[in-house]
């Protein structure tokens, strides 16, 4: 479906790339029976630990194991340094943008980003106008989806700034690889990732409200029915903080407290894993039982830090994504280190005309879509599916963007008949607080179906361990 993708492991002459040579030799020396046994062992261990995700479209909300592939995605040190520098630059600009649109709105006044794209966006929260958040940080945890195009260049595909997920799978994948193949880690200098929970906790503590010397941090979850609940429980346990639901918290005198067996305990930082709409029934959805009545009042009074901040979602909307390179120039005075994927904005007449004429070649996305839903992948779509999208675009063009069908890079992956190339992306996790920190690597997601470009776990994609080689 997509021609000439960049192969992460092999060059055109089938020789392994320099940073993969030692692993490729090890792989060639392995008996197929041993690898099959190790794959089965990984599946059994993941089942035992309970690492699942809700996969939709089959049995509604059925909990399934996320398939894990034992061939790692390997990045050389110099590539990672460039990627890390570009990610920090991008997140710094995104935080500046979010602060600006809730304060002076300079970028809107300058016409760099159309005001209506922001102020009329469903994720823009007028309640946050003029609210100063600790350190000016809004996106404390960002998951930036990176792809490599056919030329081998990294591109940002998507910014996830609301409640980005997947980091627990990054950690568990590494633990699994070290358990299955300890000899690989004595032969490769792989940068560690197991300190991520400590870095995250330090990051959250660093953005506590002014004057709080020893902040109490909690993780707010929607509960066990949430499709990422495993991750919520895992991170809370790894950080040594309380996992709470909305009913466990209450607001009194513009401060947030947690109910405990010893009585109320003051809470200073909430790492929330529920969406804005459900956070405070007095302000947002009145039918929400997941949030905390009065939370926004405490937030506006500066008595609580919420990570990520309320209203952050406007900056990861797909209709805002095309403007991020201009944000970098506007706020930082720099050229983007990592470029965007070329994007057509269908509210623009000339873009809409081009896309309608080339629908079978393009990927069309709903601007509020997530998890791989609300997409048309033109080369894989039927004529009927294309016709439906054509009507939807003509009726509501502002709901869509379009991008080329990228030749996403591939990595050898175990399929039914042995190793085969499968398309991958990468989600590094960028932490913003006192400093901007990135644990080397991230979550590599893999599209397990032959030719598929959809890597999302919610639609049956799998994951790999991601190795960043140290010098």
Secondary structure, DSSP 8 states (H G I E B T S, - for coil): ---S--BSSB-TTS-B-GGGHHHHHHHHHS-HHHHHHHHHHHHHHHHHHT-EEEE-SSSTTEEEE--EEEEEEEE-HHHHHHHHHHHHHHHHHHHHHHHHHTTT-HHHHTTSS-HHHHHT-TT--GGGTT---GGG-S-SEEEEEEEE-TTS-EEEEEEE-SS---HHHHHHHHHHHHHH-HHHHHHS-B---TTHHHHHHHHHHHTS-TT-SS--EEEE---TTSTTHHHHHHHHHHHT-EEE-GGGEEEETTEEEE--TTS-EEE-EEEE-S-GGGT-TTTS-TT-SSS-TTHHHHHHTTS-EEES-TTGGGGGSHHHHTTHHHHIIIII----SSEE--EEETTSHHHHHHHHHSGGGEEEEETT--TT-SEEEGGG--HHHHHHHHHHHHH-GGGEEEEE-----EEEEEETTEEEEEEEEEEEEEEESSSEEE-S--EEEE--STT-----GGGT-EEEEEEEB--
